Amino acid sequence: MLREVARTYRGVVGDPQVVAQVRGLVRAAGDAERAAAQQAYMRSSMPFRGITSPQLRTLLRPALAVPVGDRAEWERAVRLLYDGARFREERYAALGLLRHRAYRGWRDPGVMPLVRHLVVTGAWWDLVDDAAHVVAEVRLRDPVGEAARLREWARDPDRWLRRAAIIGQLRAKDRTDTDLLRDVVDANLDDPDFFVRKAIGWALRDLSTTAPDWVRAFVAEREGRLSPLSRREALKRIGPSAAAPPPAAAGSSPRRR
């Protein structure tokens, strides 16, 4: 099937085969009514094909599982799919190729210029947030070098780079660099942009289950500067203060815990 698709949707000679395969699969599938609703919801100038996320994963699994020749071809395929996309699902496919488990070894600091390109040119939350998973993965491989990069991104004029820097430690749990998180958030406390403020709250909320006292103290120290949206999101799971245990009933023994 993949060969038939590639023959039907021939790309430029020399392009990685996966590019033609993915484009063919995406452009042959979809639902026009759903596509219109997706485009309206995402406020996207780029049209959709109307493929749901589960459908897209299933559809692309065989194509993305075919190994590319080398690292340069992999990065080129990601860029071609992303930059040459006619439908938004093709950009999702490019990010799927970027994050595919087969290429885990290539997701190191060397891939970050590509990630930066995807963030800046994607310029909307769905694409940026997906790319930020790679930001988080690479930071764990080079904590010192990537901390310096994310501090730069956090002060960049591009709001999407700043958002990626703020959420670039999601799911790190006890491997979170709290000094880095403090710095990238503090650099953006006065930004009125909704997506930046939402990112701040999200990053703090994500850490709150691992380090609730740190998050509470961080929020309290920035009272008056942290936006209501960021504060609400940050404390959503833990509240503004640790809950005291309920008093024992008269004459009863304390419960064992």
ZAZA-861516 format. One line per field, with one value per residue: residue number from 1; residue in three letters; z, y negated, x negated of N, C-alpha, C, O in turn. Coordinates in steps of 0.02 Angstrom, whole numbers, always signed. Each point is the difference from the previous one (the first is absolute). Layout:
<sites>
num: (NUM,...)
residu: (ALA,...)
n.up: (Z,...)
n.north: (Y,...)
n.east: (X,...)
ca.up: (Z,...)
ca.north: (Y,...)
ca.east: (X,...)
c.up: (Z,...)
c.north: (Y,...)
c.east: (X,...)
o.up: (Z,...)
o.north: (Y,...)
o.east: (X,...)
</sites>
This chain:
<sites>
num: (1,2,3,4,5,6,7,8,9,10,11,12,13,14,15,16,17,18,19,20,21,22,23,24,25,26,27,28,29,30,31,32,33,34,35,36,37,38,39,40,41,42,43,44,45,46,47,48,49,50,51,52,53,54,55,56,57,58,59,60,61,62,63,64,65,66,67,68,69,70,71,72,73,74,75,76,77,78,79,80,81,82,83,84,85,86,87,88,89,90,91,92,93,94,95,96,97,98,99,100,101,102,103,104,105,106,107,108,109,110,111,112,113,114,115,116,117,118,119,120,121,122,123,124,125,126,127,128,129,130,131,132,133,134,135,136,137,138,139,140,141,142,143,144,145,146,147,148,149,150,151,152,153,154,155,156,157,158,159,160,161,162,163,164,165,166,167,168,169,170,171,172,173,174,175,176,177,178,179,180,181,182,183,184,185,186,187,188,189,190,191,192,193,194,195,196,197,198,199,200,201,202,203,204,205,206,207,208,209,210,211,212,213,214,215,216,217,218,219,220,221,222,223,224,225,226,227,228,229,230,231,232,233,234,235,236,237,238,239,240,241,242,243,244,245,246,247,248,249,250,251,252,253,254,255,256,257)
residu: (MET,LEU,ARG,GLU,VAL,ALA,ARG,THR,TYR,ARG,GLY,VAL,VAL,GLY,ASP,PRO,GLN,VAL,VAL,ALA,GLN,VAL,ARG,GLY,LEU,VAL,ARG,ALA,ALA,GLY,ASP,ALA,GLU,ARG,ALA,ALA,ALA,GLN,GLN,ALA,TYR,MET,ARG,SER,SER,MET,PRO,PHE,ARG,GLY,ILE,THR,SER,PRO,GLN,LEU,ARG,THR,LEU,LEU,ARG,PRO,ALA,LEU,ALA,VAL,PRO,VAL,GLY,ASP,ARG,ALA,GLU,TRP,GLU,ARG,ALA,VAL,ARG,LEU,LEU,TYR,ASP,GLY,ALA,ARG,PHE,ARG,GLU,GLU,ARG,TYR,ALA,ALA,LEU,GLY,LEU,LEU,ARG,HIS,ARG,ALA,TYR,ARG,GLY,TRP,ARG,ASP,PRO,GLY,VAL,MET,PRO,LEU,VAL,ARG,HIS,LEU,VAL,VAL,THR,GLY,ALA,TRP,TRP,ASP,LEU,VAL,ASP,ASP,ALA,ALA,HIS,VAL,VAL,ALA,GLU,VAL,ARG,LEU,ARG,ASP,PRO,VAL,GLY,GLU,ALA,ALA,ARG,LEU,ARG,GLU,TRP,ALA,ARG,ASP,PRO,ASP,ARG,TRP,LEU,ARG,ARG,ALA,ALA,ILE,ILE,GLY,GLN,LEU,ARG,ALA,LYS,ASP,ARG,THR,ASP,THR,ASP,LEU,LEU,ARG,ASP,VAL,VAL,ASP,ALA,ASN,LEU,ASP,ASP,PRO,ASP,PHE,PHE,VAL,ARG,LYS,ALA,ILE,GLY,TRP,ALA,LEU,ARG,ASP,LEU,SER,THR,THR,ALA,PRO,ASP,TRP,VAL,ARG,ALA,PHE,VAL,ALA,GLU,ARG,GLU,GLY,ARG,LEU,SER,PRO,LEU,SER,ARG,ARG,GLU,ALA,LEU,LYS,ARG,ILE,GLY,PRO,SER,ALA,ALA,ALA,PRO,PRO,PRO,ALA,ALA,ALA,GLY,SER,SER,PRO,ARG,ARG,ARG)
n.up: (+0,+77,-19,+44,+110,+36,-15,+83,+93,-111,+57,+75,-108,+33,-47,+100,-3,+86,-49,-69,+53,+46,-64,-32,+72,+10,-76,+44,+74,+72,+60,-97,+10,-10,-105,-48,+20,-63,-104,-10,+2,-94,-38,-43,+0,+86,-110,+23,+55,+94,+12,+21,+98,+53,-29,+52,+104,+14,-7,+90,+61,-66,-14,+80,-27,-81,+20,+76,-93,-7,+60,-56,-12,+83,+16,-62,+38,+83,-23,-39,+74,+57,-32,-3,+110,-29,+43,+48,-57,-86,+23,-14,-108,-38,+31,-72,-95,+1,+0,-111,+31,-96,+24,+51,-60,-62,+73,-81,+73,-22,+82,+77,-50,+5,+88,+5,-61,+47,+71,-31,-39,+85,+66,+37,+54,-80,-67,+25,+4,-103,-54,+41,-65,-100,-8,+4,-97,-72,+23,-30,-104,-4,+90,-1,-56,+38,+82,-28,-33,+77,+41,-61,+5,+93,-53,-24,-85,-27,-36,-112,-44,-13,-89,-101,-14,-33,-108,+3,+69,-90,+89,+8,+11,+30,-96,+68,-99,+107,+7,-34,+65,+86,-25,-11,+99,+64,-53,+58,+85,-45,-8,-70,-42,-69,-105,-8,-18,-103,-77,+2,-42,-110,-40,+8,-80,-96,+6,-39,-100,-68,-56,+52,+61,-58,-24,+79,+22,-64,+18,+82,-30,-46,+110,-62,+24,+93,-104,-13,-97,-10,+34,-65,-86,+19,+11,-110,-20,-10,-88,+37,+27,+56,-65,+51,+63,-57,+33,+73,-47,+31,+53,-74,-50,+40,-81,-14,+16)
n.north: (+61,+46,+111,+68,+24,+79,+103,+39,+36,-6,+53,-78,-21,+107,-21,-51,+101,-3,-47,+55,+54,-53,-36,+77,+27,-69,+0,+86,-61,+62,-96,+16,+84,+107,+38,+18,+102,+86,+8,+44,+112,+56,-11,+95,-45,+48,+14,+15,+83,-50,-31,+88,-52,+16,-71,-100,-5,+1,-97,-65,+43,+27,-80,-20,+77,-59,+91,-80,-63,-104,-10,+18,+109,+46,-23,+63,+104,+8,-8,+93,+80,-13,+15,+111,-22,+97,+89,-43,+44,-73,-83,+15,-5,-104,-47,+22,-61,-101,+5,-2,+78,+4,-82,+93,+89,+3,+66,-52,-8,+102,+55,-21,+24,+108,+42,-23,+65,+98,-7,-9,+92,+60,-30,+103,-41,-11,-90,-99,-3,-10,-97,-47,+54,-49,-82,+30,+30,-81,-48,+67,-32,-87,+67,+49,+90,+99,+36,+43,+107,+83,+15,+67,+112,+36,+5,+105,-52,+78,-46,+2,-84,-100,-11,-20,-109,-66,+6,-79,-30,-34,+1,-109,-51,+108,+16,-11,-50,+36,+46,+106,+87,+24,+61,+111,+53,+27,+84,+80,-15,-45,+107,-87,+19,-11,-24,-111,-74,+0,-59,-111,-45,-18,-90,-98,-30,-36,-107,-55,+47,-67,-89,+79,+68,+84,+92,+78,+71,+91,+86,+75,+75,+77,+18,+28,+90,+63,+28,-76,-54,-85,-100,-60,-54,-101,-79,-5,+13,-103,-58,-73,+76,+4,+86,-74,+47,+75,-88,+20,+90,-67,-17,-81,+99,-32,-71,+107,-26)
n.east: (-41,-69,-14,+79,-6,-72,+43,+66,-50,+6,-80,-32,-22,+10,+100,-14,-48,-73,-88,-69,-82,-87,-84,-76,-82,-88,-82,-57,-58,+61,-7,+53,+74,-32,-6,+99,+45,-35,+39,+103,+14,-29,+106,+42,-104,-55,+6,+108,-51,-35,-108,+65,+13,+99,+82,+0,+40,+112,+55,-13,+84,+86,+77,+76,+77,+50,-63,-21,-10,+40,-94,-95,-26,-60,-108,-70,-24,-75,-109,-51,-27,-95,-106,-21,-10,+49,-52,+93,+84,+11,+71,+109,+35,+18,+98,+84,+0,+47,+113,-13,+75,+59,+74,+36,-27,+93,+53,-58,-85,-44,+53,-79,-96,-29,-54,-109,-69,-31,-86,-108,-50,-44,-85,-26,+90,+78,-8,+47,+112,+43,+8,+93,+74,+13,+76,+108,+47,+29,+99,+85,+22,+72,-8,-100,-35,+40,-67,-101,-4,+5,-103,-65,+2,-51,-97,+29,-52,-74,+96,-10,-58,+50,+68,-43,-22,+85,+31,-79,+84,+56,+69,-25,+99,-12,+55,+89,-7,-11,-102,-16,+27,-69,-91,+10,-1,-88,-52,+55,-70,-92,-35,+17,-103,+87,-30,-12,+82,+41,-58,+18,+93,-4,-55,+55,+72,-47,-31,+89,+9,-59,+38,+61,-66,-47,+60,+16,-85,-7,+70,-25,-79,+69,+1,+89,-62,+5,-25,+81,-17,-72,+36,+68,-47,-45,+80,-12,-109,-43,+36,+77,+77,-98,+33,+68,-80,+59,+63,-83,+48,+85,-98,-9,+7,-100,+34,+31,-109)
ca.up: (+0,+4,-65,-45,+19,-20,-72,-16,+23,-8,+21,-38,-3,+54,+65,+36,-21,+49,-13,-48,+30,+49,-36,-34,+49,+29,-50,-23,+55,+30,+4,-15,+52,+59,-17,+9,+71,+28,-20,+37,+71,+6,-29,-43,-70,-38,+5,+26,-38,+39,+28,+72,+24,-2,-69,-31,+26,-32,-71,-14,+34,-44,-35,+46,+25,-49,+19,-49,-10,+51,+38,-45,-36,+48,+12,-62,-8,+47,-25,-61,+17,+39,-39,-61,+16,-26,+51,+67,+20,-23,+52,+56,-20,+6,+71,+17,-23,+45,+67,-6,+44,-38,-7,+67,+5,-36,+34,+44,-13,-70,-34,+25,-52,-35,+45,+2,-62,+2,+48,-25,-60,+18,+28,+32,+59,-12,-27,+47,+58,-22,-7,+66,+29,-19,+41,+66,-7,-11,+62,+46,-26,+10,+44,+5,-64,-19,+46,-28,-60,+19,+28,-58,-30,+44,-9,-71,-18,-25,+57,-2,+29,+72,+26,-2,+55,+64,+8,-22,+50,+19,+17,+26,+70,+45,-40,-18,+22,+25,-13,-70,-3,+30,-44,-61,+20,+21,-60,-36,+46,-19,-68,+4,-50,+28,-8,+46,+68,+6,+5,+67,+45,-18,+23,+73,+19,-14,+54,+66,+29,+24,+48,+15,+42,-41,-43,+42,+20,-61,-14,+53,-6,-58,+7,-30,-66,-36,-24,+29,-39,+18,+69,+3,-30,+40,+63,-14,+31,+69,+42,+20,+60,+16,+40,+66,+10,+39,+71,+21,+41,+72,+24,-51,-9,-66,-52,-27,-70)
ca.north: (-61,-59,-12,-27,-70,-39,-8,-46,-67,-4,-63,-21,+53,-8,-7,+63,+34,-9,-62,+15,+48,-35,-46,+39,+28,-53,-32,+48,+14,-58,-13,-71,-35,-4,-44,-69,-13,-1,-62,-54,+6,-16,-66,+12,-20,+61,+46,+68,+52,+28,+64,-6,+19,+73,+23,-20,+44,+65,-8,-14,+46,+38,-43,-26,+56,+17,-40,-44,+21,-25,-56,-57,+14,-5,-71,-29,+23,-38,-69,+0,+12,-57,-62,+9,+26,-31,+13,-3,+68,+13,-27,+47,+57,-20,+3,+71,+27,-29,+31,+73,+35,+25,-53,-27,-14,-62,-58,-27,-72,-15,-6,-58,-51,+21,-10,-72,-17,+25,-42,-68,+0,+29,-59,+10,+42,+72,+19,-18,+44,+65,-7,-11,+65,+12,-46,+32,+60,-19,-30,+53,+27,-50,-49,-65,-34,-17,-52,-64,-13,-17,-68,-45,+3,-31,-73,-14,-36,+46,+26,+73,+24,-9,+52,+63,-1,+6,+68,+46,+50,+37,+71,+15,+19,-16,-21,-69,-50,-54,-65,-16,-16,-67,-52,-8,-29,-69,-40,-11,-16,-61,+7,+8,+48,+56,+64,+0,+8,+69,+43,-7,+39,+71,+25,+4,+54,+64,+13,-4,+66,+24,-48,-48,-56,-45,-37,-47,-55,-39,-40,-49,-51,-43,-27,-66,+0,+58,-13,+44,+62,+42,+20,+50,+62,+27,+28,+38,+67,+2,-53,-49,+21,+71,+13,+30,+61,-13,+16,+64,-6,+8,+68,+48,+7,-24,+52,+17,-20)
ca.east: (+41,-42,-31,+52,+11,-58,+2,+54,-19,-73,-31,-59,-51,-49,+32,+10,+61,+53,+36,+53,+47,+42,+45,+51,+47,+41,+43,+50,+46,+30,+72,+5,+38,-43,-56,+22,+7,-68,-33,+30,-20,-71,-11,-56,+5,-14,+56,-6,+32,+54,-22,-8,-67,-9,-1,-63,-52,+8,-12,-70,-46,-44,-46,-50,-42,-52,-59,-32,-69,-46,+26,+13,+62,+55,+14,+26,+68,+41,+6,+39,+70,+25,-1,+37,+67,+60,+52,-31,-19,-68,-45,+3,-40,-70,-17,+0,-63,-50,+4,+5,-48,-58,-50,-15,-71,-16,+30,-52,-5,-7,+65,+37,+14,+61,+56,+12,+34,+69,+37,+9,+42,+65,+31,+65,-11,+0,-65,-52,+2,-26,-72,-29,-19,-70,-38,-6,-41,-69,-27,-22,-63,-52,+33,-35,+3,+68,+24,-22,+40,+69,+0,+0,+66,+49,-5,+4,+61,+51,+37,+5,-62,+6,+45,-37,-48,+36,+26,-52,-18,+59,-8,-67,+9,-55,-58,+11,-48,+43,-32,+17,+72,+8,-27,+39,+65,-11,-13,+62,+54,+36,+28,+73,+24,+37,-34,-57,+26,+25,-59,-28,+43,-6,-65,+2,+47,-32,-48,+32,+11,-65,-29,+54,-21,-39,+46,+38,-44,-14,+59,+9,-52,+15,+68,+5,-33,+24,+67,+51,+3,-58,+6,+54,-24,-55,+24,+60,-3,-27,+26,-50,-37,+8,+61,-13,+39,+60,-8,+29,+61,-13,-3,-22,-72,-21,-3,-66,-9)
c.up: (+0,-66,-49,+15,-24,-75,-20,+16,-2,+24,-47,+1,+52,+68,+35,-17,+48,-12,-48,+29,+48,-35,-34,+47,+27,-51,-28,+52,+21,-7,-7,+55,+63,-14,+11,+74,+34,-16,+39,+73,+10,-26,-48,-71,-46,+8,+32,-51,+37,+28,+75,+20,+2,-71,-33,+23,-34,-74,-15,+29,-48,-34,+46,+27,-48,+13,-58,-2,+55,+33,-45,-39,+45,+12,-63,-12,+45,-27,-64,+14,+33,-44,-63,+10,-36,+49,+68,+24,-24,+48,+62,-16,+6,+72,+24,-21,+45,+66,-2,+40,-37,-2,+66,+6,-34,+32,+55,-16,-74,-37,+19,-51,-41,+42,+4,-63,+1,+46,-30,-60,+12,+32,+22,+50,-15,-25,+49,+59,-17,-5,+68,+35,-17,+39,+69,-3,-8,+63,+48,-23,+11,+43,+0,-65,-19,+48,-27,-61,+20,+34,-55,-32,+42,-6,-74,-16,-23,+58,+1,+24,+76,+31,+2,+57,+67,+11,-20,+52,+22,+9,+25,+73,+42,-38,-26,+28,+22,-9,-72,-6,+28,-50,-62,+15,+18,-59,-36,+44,-22,-70,+5,-46,+33,-3,+43,+72,+12,+8,+70,+50,-11,+28,+76,+24,-10,+56,+68,+32,+27,+54,+19,+42,-39,-43,+41,+19,-60,-15,+52,-6,-57,+0,-26,-67,-43,-21,+34,-37,+19,+71,+7,-27,+44,+62,-8,+37,+74,+45,+24,+62,+13,+46,+67,+8,+41,+72,+16,+43,+73,+18,-51,-5,-69,-49,-18,-73,-30)
c.north: (-63,-16,-30,-74,-43,-11,-51,-72,-5,-68,-18,+56,-14,-11,+67,+31,-12,-63,+11,+47,-35,-47,+38,+28,-53,-27,+47,+15,-63,-5,-75,-39,-9,-48,-73,-18,-4,-66,-59,+1,-23,-69,+1,-25,+61,+48,+67,+49,+31,+68,-10,+22,+76,+28,-16,+45,+68,-3,-4,+52,+39,-44,-25,+53,+21,-43,-45,+17,-21,-61,-60,+11,-6,-74,-33,+21,-39,-70,-3,+10,-61,-62,+5,+23,-41,+7,+6,+70,+18,-29,+45,+62,-14,+4,+72,+34,-25,+38,+76,+33,+24,-51,-33,-20,-64,-61,-23,-74,-19,-10,-65,-57,+18,-12,-75,-23,+21,-43,-68,-1,+31,-52,+9,+56,+74,+25,-13,+48,+70,-3,-7,+66,+16,-46,+32,+60,-19,-31,+52,+31,-48,-56,-69,-39,-22,-51,-68,-18,-24,-68,-52,-2,-38,-76,-20,-41,+46,+34,+76,+32,-6,+52,+67,+4,+13,+71,+53,+49,+41,+74,+18,+21,-19,-17,-71,-44,-61,-69,-23,-20,-69,-54,-10,-29,-74,-46,-19,-20,-60,+3,+11,+53,+60,+65,+5,+9,+71,+49,-2,+42,+75,+29,+7,+55,+68,+19,+7,+68,+29,-45,-52,-59,-51,-43,-51,-61,-45,-47,-56,-58,-49,-26,-71,-6,+58,-12,+46,+66,+47,+27,+55,+68,+33,+37,+46,+67,-1,-53,-46,+18,+73,+9,+32,+63,-16,+19,+67,-13,+13,+74,+50,+1,-27,+58,+15,-19,+38)
c.east: (-43,-33,+51,+12,-57,-1,+54,-18,-76,-24,-56,-51,-53,+30,+4,+68,+58,+40,+58,+52,+47,+49,+56,+52,+47,+50,+53,+53,+36,+75,+9,+36,-43,-58,+18,+5,-69,-35,+28,-21,-72,-17,-59,+12,-14,+58,-19,+29,+58,-15,-9,-70,-10,-3,-67,-57,+3,-19,-74,-49,-45,-52,-56,-46,-54,-61,-23,-74,-48,+30,+17,+64,+61,+18,+29,+72,+48,+13,+43,+75,+31,+7,+43,+72,+54,+58,-35,-21,-70,-51,+1,-42,-75,-23,+0,-64,-57,-3,+1,-55,-62,-56,-17,-73,-22,+32,-48,-7,-6,+65,+36,+7,+62,+61,+17,+38,+73,+43,+16,+46,+68,+45,+72,-7,-3,-67,-56,-2,-25,-76,-34,-16,-72,-46,-13,-47,-74,-31,-26,-66,-59,+28,-34,+7,+69,+30,-20,+42,+70,+4,-2,+69,+51,+0,+4,+64,+57,+36,+2,-65,+2,+47,-36,-51,+34,+25,-51,-25,+61,-18,-70,+3,-61,-65,+9,-55,+40,-31,+16,+73,+13,-21,+44,+69,-9,-11,+64,+59,+42,+30,+75,+28,+32,-40,-63,+24,+27,-58,-30,+41,-7,-66,+0,+47,-31,-49,+33,+12,-65,-29,+53,-22,-41,+47,+40,-44,-15,+59,+8,-50,+13,+71,+1,-34,+24,+73,+51,+6,-57,+6,+53,-23,-53,+26,+61,+1,-15,+31,-55,-39,+15,+61,-19,+42,+62,-10,+33,+61,-17,+0,-24,-75,-18,-2,-72,-3,-59)
o.up: (-36,-18,-40,-45,-27,-24,-47,-37,+52,-17,-54,+52,+5,+50,-33,-5,-22,+18,+14,-13,-3,+16,+1,-15,+6,+15,-32,-14,-25,-30,+44,+17,+30,+45,+27,+20,+43,+42,+20,+28,+48,+8,+2,-28,-58,+56,+1,-46,-29,+6,+20,-38,-25,-15,-38,-39,-20,-26,-49,-18,+12,-8,-19,+23,+18,-4,-58,+42,+25,-15,+9,-10,-21,-3,+4,-22,-20,+0,-7,-30,-14,-2,-24,-48,+0,-1,+4,+36,+31,+8,+31,+44,+20,+15,+44,+36,+17,+27,+53,+2,+31,-13,+3,+31,+15,-22,+59,-41,-19,-54,-29,+4,-19,-24,-1,+4,-21,-15,+2,-6,-35,-18,-9,-5,+33,+22,+8,+22,+43,+23,+8,+45,+40,+20,+25,+45,+31,+14,+33,+40,+6,-25,+1,+1,-25,-20,+3,-9,-29,-5,+7,-16,-27,+23,-18,+35,+3,+41,+53,+31,+37,+54,+49,+29,+42,+55,-9,-11,+52,-38,+7,+24,+3,+30,-43,+58,-41,-6,-12,-33,-29,-7,-20,-41,-23,+1,-42,-23,+12,-24,+35,+1,+46,+49,+21,+37,+54,+39,+27,+39,+48,+30,+27,+47,+42,+19,+46,+61,+43,+48,-18,-12,+11,-5,-21,-3,+7,-14,-18,+11,-2,-51,+19,-39,-61,+42,+20,+31,+12,+12,+33,+30,+9,+19,+50,+24,+35,+61,-8,+13,-21,+48,+2,-27,+45,+15,-27,+39,+15,-17,+15,+22,-47,+18,-1,-37,-58)
o.north: (-47,-58,-43,-40,-55,-54,-38,-46,+0,-52,+29,+32,-56,+5,+52,-36,-3,-3,-21,-7,+12,-1,-21,-2,+11,-10,-21,+35,-55,+43,-38,-56,-53,-37,-38,-55,-43,-30,-45,-53,-36,-23,-44,+11,+1,+13,+19,-19,+36,+42,-46,+34,+23,+44,+41,+20,+27,+44,+29,+0,+3,+20,-1,-15,+36,-62,+20,+36,+41,-20,-32,-48,-25,-18,-42,-41,-19,-24,-46,-34,-18,-32,-50,+19,-61,-39,+23,+7,+42,+28,+11,+27,+43,+24,+19,+42,+39,+13,+32,-23,+8,+18,-56,-50,-27,-56,+16,-27,-56,-30,-16,-35,-44,-24,-18,-39,-37,-14,-23,-45,-16,-7,-45,+42,+36,+53,+42,+21,+33,+45,+19,+1,+30,+20,-2,+10,+31,+10,-10,+27,+22,-54,-51,-58,-56,-38,-48,-58,-48,-34,-53,-54,-32,-33,-57,+9,-19,+35,+30,+53,+44,+26,+37,+53,+36,+26,+59,+34,+33,+29,+59,+33,-58,-14,-23,+6,-41,-49,-59,-49,-39,-51,-57,-36,-42,-59,-45,-1,-2,-49,+45,+13,+30,+37,+55,+39,+27,+47,+51,+37,+38,+54,+49,+36,+45,+58,+29,+5,+44,+24,-59,-56,-60,-61,-57,-57,-61,-59,-57,-58,-55,-19,-42,-45,-6,-19,+55,+53,+59,+58,+50,+52,+61,+52,+21,+20,+48,+6,+16,-28,+27,-37,+47,+3,-42,+50,+17,-47,+37,+37,+60,-46,+5,+56,-45,+5,-9)
o.east: (+15,-7,-17,+8,+11,-20,-10,+16,-33,+29,-8,-10,-26,-35,+8,+50,+58,+59,+56,+59,+61,+60,+58,+60,+60,+58,+48,+49,-14,+33,-21,-21,-1,-21,-40,-19,-11,-32,-37,-16,-15,-56,-44,+54,+20,+21,-58,+35,+41,+44,-35,-34,-51,-40,-27,-42,-52,-34,-24,-59,-60,-58,-58,-55,-46,+5,+0,-25,-38,+56,+52,+39,+52,+59,+44,+41,+54,+56,+41,+42,+58,+52,+27,+33,-1,+47,-57,-49,-33,-55,-51,-33,-38,-55,-40,-27,-45,-54,+7,-57,-53,-58,-24,-17,-53,-13,+9,+38,+18,+2,+52,+50,+38,+51,+59,+48,+44,+58,+58,+43,+49,+58,+42,-45,-38,-23,-45,-54,-30,-34,-58,-42,-35,-55,-57,-41,-43,-59,-51,-37,-57,+15,+35,+19,+10,+45,+40,+19,+26,+50,+30,+27,+45,+46,-13,+50,+58,-31,+5,+2,-22,-14,+6,-10,-26,-5,+17,-50,-3,-39,-16,-46,-20,-51,-39,-19,+22,+36,+13,+17,+38,+34,+13,+28,+39,+20,+0,+57,+60,+28,+23,+60,-28,-2,-19,-29,-9,+4,-21,-28,+0,+0,-26,-15,+10,-5,-29,+0,+2,-29,-8,+22,+6,-10,+8,+23,-3,-10,+15,+17,-27,+28,-41,+16,+7,+41,-19,+10,+12,-14,-11,+14,+0,-28,+30,+53,+15,-5,-59,-53,+51,+8,-40,+55,-3,-34,+52,+2,-47,+46,-5,-34,+40,-17,-43,+49,-16)
</sites>
